[in-house]
Amino acid sequence: MTTTLRPAEPLQQNSDGTRSRRFTVCVNSRPVGELHLGTSPALGDSVARVIDLRIAGPDRRRGRGTVAALAAEEVARGWGCGQMEALVPATADAALRLFGALGYTPRNRGMEKQLGGTAPELPAGSHARPMTGAEFGAWQEAEAERFARTWMERGVPEAVARAKSRDDHARLLPDGLTTDGMVFTVLEHAGSRVGTLWVALQDTKAYVFDVATEEAHRGRGHGRTLMLLAERQAIGAGHPVLGLNVFAGNTPAERLYASLGYETVTHSLSKPLL
């Protein structure tokens, strides 16, 4: 039996600048599932994303999904993409196994924590204050460079990574330090600056965009204090959930978040197209 993809719609040019197309997964012309393929809203036309892949119950566990995913890679090559990505819920074990078998590797994951109603106390000697304008300028320059390099280390071309860093900061921070709903904080301990925190308090779920301990003060628990500070800010603003992203390979951060009660909700996987 031959598994193929049959276009279910014309190629779509979406308002966010991405392209996408829906396909019917067929076995000898018999529809057995659906595939939705697009380009990455975060990384642009060079990266294709498997938005959705579903095989009907009676045809599961017969390799239909595997062949459909491989066929999607051929479509992506035709679009000029050099990389694939897939965003998979943490509970979708079958999808994680399928993409893993096809050579996709973990890139980053989304984590969340359900917050209680009582804000945690900061350790003795730790004090939080708003980031100043002068501090923000230096912080943003360093953060934009760090963010771009993080993506480059994961196989994203330098031009694409730098464009993403530039565009993300412009989109998220149109008014810089005074952008509504964005909170920038400096953590001090015993009178010394030890770390910085960027938290978004714009929607029903608060989000940690950046948490960083000063290099000279690492390994002393200040990262944990910064995360407790993020919880205080989220609870104070009435947000019941705090989310964040952690890149694969950042073992200290993964251990910290797990110890604080964060749970993985999504896995972002990627694969180079050779």
Backbone as CSV, one residue per row, in Angstrom:
resi,resn,N_x,N_y,N_z,CA_x,CA_y,CA_z,C_x,C_y,C_z
1,MET,0.835,-1.197,0.000,0.000,0.000,0.000,0.871,1.248,0.000
2,THR,0.418,2.285,-0.694,1.186,3.517,-0.845,0.508,4.651,-0.087
3,THR,1.266,5.283,0.823,0.759,6.434,1.572,1.255,7.705,0.903
4,THR,0.346,8.611,0.601,0.687,9.850,-0.087,-0.045,11.029,0.548
5,LEU,0.398,12.233,0.168,-0.283,13.453,0.581,-1.012,14.044,-0.610
6,ARG,-2.270,14.415,-0.403,-3.063,15.054,-1.449,-3.455,16.443,-0.965
7,PRO,-3.078,17.514,-1.681,-3.441,18.865,-1.236,-4.935,19.002,-1.020
8,ALA,-5.301,19.594,0.120,-6.702,19.804,0.446,-7.106,21.265,0.276
9,GLU,-6.128,22.109,-0.060,-6.400,23.529,-0.260,-5.220,24.139,-1.000
10,PRO,-5.396,25.312,-1.592,-4.252,26.007,-2.197,-3.257,26.443,-1.121
11,LEU,-2.045,26.749,-1.527,-1.045,27.272,-0.605,-1.553,28.594,-0.032
12,GLN,-1.541,28.710,1.308,-2.065,29.893,1.971,-0.943,30.867,2.334
13,GLN,-1.166,32.129,2.061,-0.260,33.197,2.512,-0.947,33.883,3.681
14,ASN,-0.470,33.639,4.892,-1.169,34.071,6.091,-0.803,35.497,6.494
15,SER,-1.662,36.104,7.306,-1.477,37.504,7.696,-0.220,37.723,8.532
16,ASP,0.274,36.659,9.198,1.488,36.811,10.010,2.758,36.598,9.200
17,GLY,2.615,36.463,7.866,3.769,36.311,6.992,4.162,34.872,6.714
18,THR,3.513,33.916,7.367,3.826,32.508,7.146,3.045,31.959,5.963
19,ARG,3.542,30.837,5.449,2.812,30.064,4.448,2.318,28.785,5.090
20,SER,1.222,28.224,4.568,0.738,26.952,5.095,-0.142,26.263,4.061
21,ARG,-0.282,24.971,4.247,-1.155,24.197,3.364,-1.630,22.949,4.093
22,ARG,-2.883,22.604,3.876,-3.457,21.390,4.445,-3.452,20.285,3.387
23,PHE,-3.166,19.077,3.872,-3.121,17.908,2.998,-3.987,16.801,3.582
24,THR,-4.510,15.978,2.704,-5.170,14.748,3.121,-4.171,13.611,2.996
25,VAL,-4.027,12.834,4.046,-3.162,11.661,4.006,-3.967,10.514,3.415
26,CYS,-3.446,9.934,2.345,-4.182,8.885,1.635,-3.368,7.595,1.559
27,VAL,-4.055,6.479,1.571,-3.468,5.168,1.300,-4.182,4.604,0.083
28,ASN,-3.437,4.505,-1.026,-4.053,4.081,-2.293,-5.302,4.907,-2.601
29,SER,-5.180,6.213,-2.436,-6.235,7.202,-2.707,-7.346,7.207,-1.664
30,ARG,-7.269,6.369,-0.638,-8.277,6.344,0.428,-7.841,7.282,1.556
31,PRO,-8.661,8.292,1.902,-8.290,9.221,2.978,-8.180,8.496,4.323
32,VAL,-7.052,8.713,5.007,-6.861,8.088,6.323,-6.435,9.107,7.384
33,GLY,-6.231,10.366,6.986,-5.801,11.351,7.966,-5.596,12.715,7.367
34,GLU,-5.049,13.617,8.173,-4.835,15.002,7.762,-3.455,15.477,8.203
35,LEU,-2.870,16.348,7.400,-1.596,16.982,7.737,-1.712,18.467,7.451
36,HIS,-1.262,19.283,8.400,-1.229,20.727,8.212,0.225,21.154,8.345
37,LEU,0.785,21.692,7.281,2.189,22.085,7.236,2.282,23.588,7.006
38,GLY,3.208,24.237,7.686,3.398,25.668,7.494,4.836,26.061,7.712
39,THR,5.108,27.336,7.536,6.430,27.851,7.898,6.354,28.409,9.316
40,SER,7.506,28.507,9.961,7.558,28.866,11.372,7.224,30.341,11.597
41,PRO,6.266,30.638,12.475,5.977,32.037,12.776,7.118,32.710,13.532
42,ALA,7.978,31.912,14.158,9.078,32.477,14.936,10.361,32.609,14.141
43,LEU,10.603,31.663,13.203,11.890,31.621,12.499,11.787,31.891,11.011
44,GLY,10.587,32.093,10.500,10.433,32.498,9.112,10.442,31.365,8.098
45,ASP,10.625,31.744,6.826,10.476,30.812,5.707,11.535,29.731,5.638
46,SER,12.616,29.861,6.390,13.663,28.848,6.319,13.335,27.607,7.145
47,VAL,12.296,27.693,7.962,11.930,26.589,8.855,10.473,26.223,8.627
48,ALA,10.215,24.948,8.366,8.845,24.458,8.200,8.364,23.839,9.498
49,ARG,7.077,23.960,9.771,6.501,23.421,11.007,5.380,22.444,10.690
50,VAL,5.430,21.283,11.333,4.290,20.372,11.297,3.285,20.908,12.310
51,ILE,2.261,21.578,11.800,1.273,22.201,12.676,0.338,21.159,13.260
52,ASP,-0.049,20.197,12.434,-0.961,19.150,12.901,-0.803,17.920,12.018
53,LEU,-0.857,16.758,12.628,-0.811,15.491,11.904,-1.716,14.512,12.624
54,ARG,-2.741,14.060,11.933,-3.716,13.148,12.533,-4.000,11.989,11.580
55,ILE,-3.973,10.789,12.139,-4.343,9.591,11.407,-5.572,9.001,12.060
56,ALA,-6.561,8.607,11.256,-7.797,8.044,11.793,-7.513,6.748,12.551
57,GLY,-8.302,6.524,13.584,-8.101,5.390,14.475,-7.803,4.055,13.817
58,PRO,-8.618,3.595,12.859,-8.386,2.269,12.267,-7.057,2.137,11.535
59,ASP,-6.464,3.275,11.147,-5.210,3.222,10.372,-3.980,3.592,11.203
60,ARG,-4.139,3.743,12.488,-2.992,4.049,13.336,-2.133,2.809,13.551
61,ARG,-0.880,3.078,13.940,0.090,2.008,14.225,0.402,1.162,12.989
62,ARG,0.270,1.763,11.825,0.603,1.065,10.581,1.649,1.841,9.770
63,GLY,2.261,2.829,10.380,3.286,3.600,9.701,2.777,4.731,8.846
64,ARG,1.437,4.974,8.871,0.894,6.050,8.018,1.443,7.410,8.447
65,GLY,1.471,7.656,9.761,1.961,8.939,10.246,3.425,9.165,9.915
66,THR,4.216,8.107,10.006,5.642,8.218,9.689,5.847,8.612,8.240
67,VAL,5.158,7.939,7.343,5.299,8.239,5.916,4.788,9.646,5.622
68,ALA,3.674,10.037,6.259,3.133,11.375,6.036,4.126,12.437,6.504
69,ALA,4.781,12.207,7.644,5.764,13.166,8.147,6.969,13.263,7.220
70,LEU,7.397,12.133,6.665,8.506,12.149,5.707,8.102,12.865,4.419
71,ALA,6.859,12.664,3.997,6.378,13.366,2.805,6.320,14.872,3.054
72,ALA,5.993,15.260,4.295,5.968,16.682,4.647,7.354,17.298,4.505
73,GLU,8.383,16.519,4.824,9.744,17.021,4.671,10.057,17.307,3.198
74,GLU,9.561,16.461,2.315,9.779,16.698,0.881,9.073,17.975,0.431
75,VAL,7.862,18.190,0.934,7.154,19.431,0.609,7.948,20.635,1.118
76,ALA,8.468,20.519,2.350,9.236,21.625,2.941,10.493,21.919,2.133
77,ARG,11.150,20.880,1.638,12.332,21.110,0.785,11.924,21.880,-0.471
78,GLY,10.767,21.546,-1.007,10.272,22.259,-2.179,9.973,23.715,-1.891
79,TRP,9.663,24.018,-0.645,9.437,25.404,-0.231,10.752,26.140,0.030
80,GLY,11.871,25.422,-0.020,13.170,26.028,0.232,13.572,26.054,1.698
81,CYS,12.909,25.261,2.524,13.212,25.230,3.958,14.431,24.354,4.224
82,GLY,15.187,24.714,5.246,16.365,23.942,5.619,16.225,23.239,6.950
83,GLN,15.073,23.423,7.593,14.869,22.822,8.909,13.388,22.577,9.137
84,MET,13.102,21.528,9.926,11.730,21.222,10.324,11.597,21.467,11.820
85,GLU,10.373,21.775,12.252,10.095,21.865,13.675,8.691,21.331,13.943
86,ALA,8.478,20.902,15.177,7.164,20.429,15.595,6.968,20.792,17.056
87,LEU,5.784,21.287,17.385,5.422,21.607,18.758,4.463,20.531,19.239
88,VAL,4.879,19.758,20.236,4.132,18.579,20.653,3.726,18.705,22.124
89,PRO,2.441,18.510,22.451,2.041,18.523,23.868,2.781,17.443,24.646
90,ALA,3.085,17.727,25.900,3.844,16.787,26.726,3.116,15.466,26.899
91,THR,1.788,15.487,26.766,0.999,14.271,26.960,0.896,13.417,25.697
92,ALA,1.381,13.919,24.562,1.241,13.202,23.285,2.405,12.238,23.100
93,ASP,2.395,11.140,23.832,3.510,10.190,23.807,3.748,9.601,22.417
94,ALA,2.666,9.283,21.706,2.813,8.670,20.386,3.503,9.628,19.419
95,ALA,3.117,10.894,19.468,3.739,11.886,18.581,5.209,12.085,18.930
96,LEU,5.525,12.103,20.210,6.922,12.245,20.620,7.762,11.073,20.132
97,ARG,7.204,9.871,20.201,7.931,8.697,19.706,8.106,8.767,18.198
98,LEU,7.058,9.187,17.486,7.129,9.263,16.030,8.216,10.237,15.586
99,PHE,8.191,11.454,16.119,9.174,12.447,15.692,10.580,12.058,16.143
100,GLY,10.688,11.442,17.315,11.995,10.986,17.761,12.579,9.949,16.824
101,ALA,11.736,9.033,16.347,12.200,7.996,15.427,12.631,8.586,14.090
102,LEU,12.094,9.754,13.736,12.424,10.396,12.466,13.621,11.336,12.572
103,GLY,14.248,11.380,13.744,15.461,12.191,13.888,15.249,13.578,14.438
104,TYR,14.032,13.895,14.883,13.806,15.179,15.541,14.422,15.131,16.932
105,THR,15.020,16.222,17.356,15.627,16.288,18.687,15.011,17.441,19.477
106,PRO,15.009,17.337,20.808,14.448,18.423,21.634,15.222,19.719,21.437
107,ARG,14.498,20.808,21.258,15.106,22.130,21.112,14.828,22.987,22.345
108,ASN,13.591,23.007,22.768,13.192,23.723,23.973,11.840,23.188,24.422
109,ARG,11.449,23.561,25.608,10.144,23.119,26.092,9.488,24.207,26.910
110,GLY,8.165,24.209,26.867,7.389,25.135,27.659,7.021,24.496,28.984
111,MET,7.174,25.251,30.068,6.847,24.752,31.398,5.897,25.732,32.086
112,GLU,5.091,25.210,33.007,4.145,26.035,33.742,4.080,25.596,35.196
113,LYS,3.686,26.540,36.030,3.448,26.240,37.437,2.133,26.864,37.861
114,GLN,1.299,26.059,38.500,0.070,26.566,39.083,0.426,27.240,40.408
115,LEU,0.086,28.501,40.521,0.471,29.271,41.701,-0.635,29.266,42.750
116,GLY,-0.242,29.277,44.010,-1.208,29.423,45.086,-1.547,30.894,45.289
117,GLY,-2.251,31.163,46.341,-2.668,32.536,46.592,-1.724,33.312,47.480
118,THR,-0.725,32.620,48.035,0.205,33.279,48.948,1.562,33.463,48.286
119,ALA,2.008,34.689,48.211,3.301,34.974,47.573,4.442,34.500,48.454
120,PRO,5.452,33.835,47.871,6.580,33.358,48.677,7.443,34.527,49.147
121,GLU,8.077,34.354,50.285,8.987,35.356,50.812,10.372,35.195,50.180
122,LEU,11.066,36.297,50.007,12.442,36.242,49.521,13.391,35.964,50.681
123,PRO,14.516,35.319,50.409,15.486,35.049,51.483,15.987,36.335,52.134
124,ALA,16.392,36.207,53.375,16.939,37.365,54.101,18.134,37.942,53.354
125,GLY,18.176,39.237,53.251,19.277,39.910,52.576,19.027,40.197,51.115
126,SER,17.950,39.602,50.550,17.624,39.817,49.132,16.576,40.909,49.006
127,HIS,16.775,41.769,48.014,15.897,42.923,47.825,15.698,43.160,46.330
128,ALA,14.457,43.428,45.927,14.143,43.692,44.520,13.835,45.166,44.320
129,ARG,14.291,45.685,43.174,13.995,47.079,42.819,13.779,47.168,41.320
130,PRO,13.050,48.183,40.845,12.839,48.348,39.401,14.155,48.605,38.672
131,MET,14.254,48.113,37.466,15.419,48.376,36.631,15.379,49.833,36.165
132,THR,16.515,50.496,36.166,16.580,51.888,35.715,16.697,51.945,34.192
133,GLY,16.477,53.124,33.644,16.589,53.294,32.201,17.977,52.981,31.684
134,ALA,18.999,53.432,32.401,20.376,53.161,31.979,20.674,51.672,32.030
135,GLU,20.199,51.004,33.073,20.405,49.561,33.192,19.669,48.812,32.083
136,PHE,18.473,49.303,31.734,17.685,48.628,30.698,18.403,48.641,29.357
137,GLY,19.005,49.760,28.974,19.698,49.834,27.695,20.818,48.825,27.596
138,ALA,21.641,48.721,28.653,22.738,47.759,28.656,22.213,46.333,28.696
139,TRP,21.158,46.120,29.498,20.563,44.786,29.599,20.012,44.335,28.250
140,GLN,19.271,45.197,27.567,18.637,44.807,26.318,19.663,44.473,25.248
141,GLU,20.735,45.229,25.186,21.783,44.935,24.203,22.395,43.557,24.452
142,ALA,22.700,43.269,25.711,23.301,41.979,26.045,22.305,40.844,25.858
143,GLU,21.055,41.070,26.224,20.029,40.036,26.101,19.741,39.710,24.643
144,ALA,19.687,40.703,23.767,19.446,40.467,22.348,20.559,39.621,21.743
145,GLU,21.802,39.885,22.131,22.931,39.101,21.633,22.875,37.669,22.169
146,ARG,22.594,37.522,23.454,22.520,36.187,24.054,21.408,35.357,23.410
147,PHE,20.270,35.991,23.180,19.118,35.296,22.594,19.440,34.824,21.178
148,ALA,20.075,35.677,20.396,20.447,35.293,19.033,21.426,34.132,19.041
149,ARG,22.406,34.182,19.917,23.409,33.112,19.976,22.804,31.796,20.442
150,THR,21.809,31.868,21.298,21.126,30.646,21.747,20.496,29.918,20.569
151,TRP,19.893,30.668,19.652,19.291,30.043,18.475,20.349,29.553,17.494
152,MET,21.422,30.308,17.346,22.509,29.872,16.453,23.106,28.553,16.920
153,GLU,23.229,28.384,18.222,23.766,27.142,18.775,22.866,25.956,18.486
154,ARG,21.631,26.215,18.097,20.682,25.161,17.795,20.410,25.026,16.312
155,GLY,21.372,25.449,15.519,21.328,25.205,14.088,20.624,26.244,13.257
156,VAL,20.170,27.336,13.859,19.499,28.392,13.100,20.557,29.295,12.486
157,PRO,20.474,29.581,11.183,21.466,30.462,10.544,21.577,31.800,11.271
158,GLU,22.786,32.353,11.281,23.025,33.581,12.039,22.080,34.704,11.636
159,ALA,21.875,34.902,10.344,21.010,35.996,9.899,19.588,35.821,10.411
160,VAL,19.113,34.575,10.382,17.751,34.289,10.854,17.666,34.493,12.360
161,ALA,18.676,34.006,13.093,18.670,34.132,14.549,18.711,35.597,14.978
162,ARG,19.529,36.390,14.312,19.617,37.797,14.689,18.341,38.549,14.316
163,ALA,17.744,38.178,13.197,16.476,38.806,12.809,15.379,38.457,13.809
164,LYS,15.367,37.210,14.275,14.372,36.804,15.271,14.550,37.587,16.558
165,SER,15.802,37.701,17.017,16.063,38.440,18.246,15.605,39.890,18.113
166,ARG,15.963,40.489,16.992,15.590,41.895,16.767,14.066,42.054,16.681
167,ASP,13.412,41.186,15.926,11.972,41.314,15.722,11.188,40.997,16.991
168,ASP,11.635,39.987,17.747,10.938,39.629,18.984,10.988,40.764,19.989
169,HIS,12.158,41.374,20.138,12.271,42.472,21.087,11.451,43.682,20.636
170,ALA,11.416,43.939,19.341,10.622,45.062,18.846,9.125,44.808,19.057
171,ARG,8.711,43.562,18.854,7.292,43.216,19.002,6.865,43.212,20.468
172,LEU,7.706,42.650,21.339,7.336,42.512,22.741,7.521,43.804,23.528
173,LEU,8.466,44.635,23.086,8.821,45.836,23.844,8.735,47.091,22.981
174,PRO,7.558,47.399,22.450,7.451,48.575,21.576,7.783,49.882,22.294
175,ASP,7.593,49.912,23.613,7.903,51.116,24.388,9.048,50.878,25.357
176,GLY,9.880,49.895,25.031,11.061,49.638,25.849,10.722,49.320,27.292
177,LEU,11.423,49.967,28.188,11.260,49.723,29.616,9.849,50.019,30.102
178,THR,9.160,50.936,29.437,7.824,51.351,29.895,6.700,50.622,29.176
179,THR,7.007,49.555,28.431,5.963,48.786,27.743,4.943,48.259,28.748
180,ASP,3.688,48.484,28.464,2.611,48.079,29.374,2.638,46.574,29.630
181,GLY,2.559,46.172,30.893,2.494,44.767,31.246,3.827,44.077,31.357
182,MET,4.912,44.777,31.044,6.245,44.192,31.154,6.944,44.754,32.396
183,VAL,7.477,43.853,33.208,8.098,44.259,34.466,9.563,43.844,34.454
184,PHE,10.455,44.811,34.647,11.900,44.576,34.666,12.421,44.896,36.065
185,THR,13.094,43.907,36.657,13.501,44.029,38.053,14.970,43.662,38.215
186,VAL,15.628,44.337,39.127,16.995,44.008,39.519,16.949,43.419,40.923
187,LEU,17.610,42.283,41.098,17.703,41.669,42.412,19.041,42.040,43.037
188,GLU,18.978,42.507,44.273,20.188,42.820,45.022,20.260,41.928,46.255
189,HIS,21.463,41.602,46.648,21.666,40.815,47.871,22.838,41.416,48.626
190,ALA,22.580,41.732,49.881,23.601,42.347,50.732,24.226,43.573,50.069
191,GLY,23.385,44.329,49.342,23.840,45.565,48.736,24.460,45.445,47.360
192,SER,24.620,44.212,46.850,25.216,44.004,45.528,24.152,43.548,44.529
193,ARG,24.263,44.027,43.292,23.383,43.568,42.228,23.768,42.133,41.862
194,VAL,22.791,41.218,41.911,23.102,39.802,41.681,22.315,39.191,40.520
195,GLY,21.297,39.881,40.002,20.544,39.286,38.899,19.466,40.207,38.373
196,THR,18.872,39.801,37.247,17.795,40.566,36.613,16.650,39.638,36.236
197,LEU,15.472,40.234,36.108,14.262,39.460,35.813,13.358,40.254,34.880
198,TRP,12.837,39.551,33.856,11.848,40.138,32.937,10.614,39.251,32.967
199,VAL,9.503,39.811,33.439,8.250,39.073,33.541,7.152,39.827,32.796
200,ALA,6.334,39.082,32.037,5.171,39.656,31.366,3.935,39.377,32.205
201,LEU,3.155,40.415,32.452,1.924,40.292,33.234,0.756,40.834,32.414
202,GLN,0.696,40.400,31.140,-0.263,40.990,30.221,-1.550,40.181,30.071
203,ASP,-1.474,38.859,30.210,-2.627,38.004,29.962,-2.997,37.260,31.239
204,THR,-3.858,36.255,31.115,-4.262,35.492,32.290,-3.113,34.661,32.831
205,LYS,-2.116,34.366,31.996,-0.956,33.591,32.429,0.272,34.484,32.402
206,ALA,0.907,34.658,33.540,2.160,35.419,33.589,3.264,34.584,32.952
207,TYR,4.303,35.269,32.450,5.354,34.560,31.710,6.717,35.163,32.037
208,VAL,7.666,34.266,32.334,9.048,34.697,32.567,9.785,34.678,31.238
209,PHE,10.131,35.844,30.721,10.860,35.918,29.464,12.365,35.793,29.674
210,ASP,12.863,36.301,30.786,14.307,36.205,31.007,14.597,36.275,32.498
211,VAL,15.481,35.394,32.929,15.961,35.414,34.302,17.463,35.142,34.241
212,ALA,18.250,35.997,34.862,19.707,35.863,34.741,20.389,36.278,36.034
213,THR,21.326,35.442,36.462,22.161,35.758,37.614,23.496,36.294,37.121
214,GLU,23.973,37.353,37.741,25.278,37.907,37.378,26.350,36.823,37.547
215,GLU,27.276,36.755,36.588,28.257,35.670,36.564,29.025,35.533,37.872
216,ALA,29.388,36.634,38.482,30.189,36.584,39.707,29.398,36.090,40.907
217,HIS,28.071,35.987,40.764,27.230,35.606,41.900,26.474,34.295,41.652
218,ARG,26.884,33.536,40.654,26.198,32.278,40.366,26.565,31.203,41.377
219,GLY,25.673,30.215,41.471,25.912,29.104,42.378,25.611,29.414,43.832
220,ARG,24.887,30.504,44.104,24.592,30.903,45.480,23.098,30.983,45.769
221,GLY,22.282,30.425,44.854,20.845,30.381,45.082,20.078,31.590,44.608
222,HIS,20.753,32.524,43.921,20.053,33.733,43.483,19.075,33.451,42.338
223,GLY,19.359,32.417,41.530,18.415,32.052,40.476,17.087,31.623,41.069
224,ARG,17.139,30.851,42.142,15.909,30.443,42.828,15.183,31.667,43.390
225,THR,15.951,32.589,43.962,15.325,33.801,44.504,14.637,34.600,43.404
226,LEU,15.264,34.709,42.244,14.654,35.423,41.126,13.340,34.766,40.706
227,MET,13.294,33.426,40.709,12.059,32.737,40.343,10.984,32.933,41.410
228,LEU,11.378,32.983,42.675,10.411,33.282,43.731,9.880,34.708,43.561
229,LEU,10.750,35.607,43.137,10.326,36.983,42.876,9.306,37.022,41.735
230,ALA,9.538,36.214,40.692,8.583,36.145,39.585,7.222,35.660,40.075
231,GLU,7.221,34.676,40.975,5.961,34.190,41.536,5.269,35.298,42.330
232,ARG,6.032,36.050,43.103,5.455,37.154,43.873,4.792,38.165,42.944
233,GLN,5.470,38.480,41.840,4.913,39.464,40.913,3.647,38.933,40.238
234,ALA,3.660,37.649,39.850,2.493,37.063,39.190,1.299,37.011,40.137
235,ILE,1.530,36.535,41.355,0.437,36.434,42.329,-0.091,37.824,42.674
236,GLY,0.812,38.781,42.824,0.397,40.138,43.130,-0.473,40.760,42.046
237,ALA,-0.271,40.308,40.796,-1.064,40.825,39.678,-2.309,39.974,39.422
238,GLY,-2.523,38.938,40.240,-3.724,38.118,40.106,-3.642,37.028,39.072
239,HIS,-2.429,36.600,38.702,-2.269,35.553,37.702,-2.085,34.194,38.379
240,PRO,-2.903,33.203,38.020,-2.828,31.905,38.690,-1.781,30.958,38.113
241,VAL,-1.226,31.292,36.945,-0.277,30.401,36.281,0.941,31.216,35.842
242,LEU,2.130,30.625,36.032,3.370,31.259,35.584,4.051,30.317,34.601
243,GLY,4.338,30.812,33.405,4.951,29.991,32.369,6.350,30.463,32.029
244,LEU,7.097,29.591,31.347,8.443,29.936,30.913,8.891,28.965,29.826
245,ASN,10.005,29.287,29.199,10.628,28.428,28.200,12.037,28.087,28.660
246,VAL,12.435,26.827,28.451,13.806,26.434,28.768,14.371,25.667,27.582
247,PHE,15.575,26.018,27.166,16.205,25.358,26.033,16.828,24.034,26.466
248,ALA,16.779,23.069,25.575,17.375,21.759,25.834,18.865,21.925,26.097
249,GLY,19.371,21.200,27.071,20.783,21.270,27.406,21.102,22.220,28.538
250,ASN,20.123,23.054,28.934,20.329,23.976,30.051,19.965,23.233,31.340
251,THR,20.805,22.284,31.712,20.503,21.387,32.819,20.294,22.104,34.143
252,PRO,21.139,23.078,34.518,20.893,23.768,35.795,19.514,24.414,35.862
253,ALA,19.095,25.051,34.760,17.776,25.693,34.750,16.668,24.657,34.822
254,GLU,16.824,23.543,34.075,15.808,22.494,34.107,15.636,21.939,35.516
255,ARG,16.739,21.718,36.211,16.675,21.199,37.580,16.031,22.207,38.521
256,LEU,16.377,23.481,38.340,15.807,24.516,39.190,14.294,24.568,39.025
257,TYR,13.831,24.624,37.777,12.401,24.747,37.540,11.644,23.522,38.053
258,ALA,12.209,22.337,37.845,11.555,21.127,38.331,11.465,21.138,39.855
259,SER,12.522,21.606,40.518,12.526,21.634,41.987,11.509,22.628,42.536
260,LEU,11.155,23.627,41.723,10.188,24.637,42.145,8.750,24.252,41.800
261,GLY,8.574,23.095,41.159,7.227,22.618,40.862,6.712,22.912,39.470
262,TYR,7.581,23.340,38.551,7.149,23.564,37.172,7.015,22.223,36.449
263,GLU,6.023,22.132,35.583,5.781,20.921,34.810,5.838,21.242,33.316
264,THR,6.379,20.311,32.549,6.468,20.495,31.095,5.075,20.368,30.477
265,VAL,4.733,21.317,29.604,3.436,21.279,28.918,3.582,21.080,27.415
266,THR,4.711,21.526,26.842,4.956,21.341,25.408,6.432,21.054,25.158
267,HIS,6.687,20.274,24.095,8.054,20.033,23.624,8.191,20.630,22.227
268,SER,9.228,21.415,21.994,9.545,21.912,20.665,10.700,21.067,20.131
269,LEU,10.473,20.408,19.001,11.441,19.518,18.401,11.901,20.086,17.071
270,SER,13.120,19.749,16.658,13.620,20.256,15.380,14.467,19.207,14.682
271,LYS,14.623,19.400,13.378,15.396,18.466,12.553,15.941,19.218,11.345
272,PRO,17.224,19.108,11.065,17.754,19.729,9.843,17.331,18.935,8.610
273,LEU,17.062,19.627,7.536,16.743,18.968,6.261,18.017,18.909,5.417
274,LEU,18.505,17.725,5.198,19.748,17.558,4.451,19.492,17.509,2.954
